[in-house]
């Protein structure tokens, strides 16, 4: 991700393989759940972004960007 300004194709490749596929898979799963359950009315893409965004904060802040030297587990 840090090399994206120098190599835009790397950023595009990362985006298409990790976040976009994850969002699409989770949104499809949520849509399937919505279609099977009566009374459930959610925006699958928005819900997928909220869930994955929350998970990414752990991966980025407590993992990749952790300045203590080792990744830390989220506190319960």
C-alpha positions in Angstrom: 0.0 0.0 0.0 2.8 2.4 0.8 4.2 2.0 -2.8 0.9 2.8 -4.5 2.0 6.4 -5.3 5.1 5.1 -7.1 3.5 2.0 -8.6 -0.3 2.7 -9.1 -0.7 -0.8 -10.6 0.2 -2.4 -7.2 -2.5 -0.4 -5.5 -5.1 -1.4 -8.1 -4.0 -5.0 -7.9 -4.3 -5.0 -4.1 -7.7 -3.3 -4.1 -9.1 -5.7 -6.7 -7.8 -8.9 -4.9 -8.4 -8.1 -1.3 -10.9 -5.5 -0.3 -13.2 -5.6 -3.4 -13.4 -9.4 -3.4 -14.0 -9.5 0.4 -16.7 -6.8 0.2 -18.4 -8.6 -2.7 -18.4 -11.9 -0.9 -19.7 -10.5 2.3 -22.3 -8.4 0.6 -23.5 -11.5 -1.3 -23.7 -13.5 1.9 -25.7 -10.7 3.6 -28.0 -10.5 0.6 -28.6 -14.3 0.7 -29.4 -14.0 4.4 -31.8 -11.1 3.7 -33.6 -13.1 1.0 -34.0 -16.1 3.4 -35.2 -14.2 6.4 -38.6 -12.4 6.5 -38.5 -8.8 7.8 -34.8 -8.3 7.3 -34.2 -5.2 5.2 -30.5 -4.3 5.0 -28.2 -2.7 2.5 -25.7 -5.6 2.0 -22.9 -3.4 0.6 -23.2 -0.8 3.4 -23.3 -3.5 6.1 -20.3 -5.3 4.5 -18.3 -2.1 4.5 -19.2 -1.4 8.2 -18.1 -4.9 9.3 -15.0 -5.1 7.2 -14.0 -1.5 8.1 -14.2 -2.4 11.8 -12.1 -5.5 11.3 -9.5 -3.6 9.3 -8.8 -1.2 12.1 -7.5 -4.1 14.1 -5.4 -5.4 11.3 -4.0 -2.0 10.4 -3.6 -0.2 13.8 -2.8 -3.2 16.0 -1.0 -5.2 13.4 0.7 -3.5 10.4 1.1 -0.1 12.0 1.9 -1.2 15.6 5.0 0.6 16.7 5.7 -1.8 19.7 7.4 -4.3 17.4 4.8 -7.1 17.5 1.1 -7.3 16.6 -1.3 -7.2 19.5 -4.6 -8.9 19.9 -7.8 -6.8 20.3 -8.8 -6.4 23.9 -12.1 -8.1 24.8 
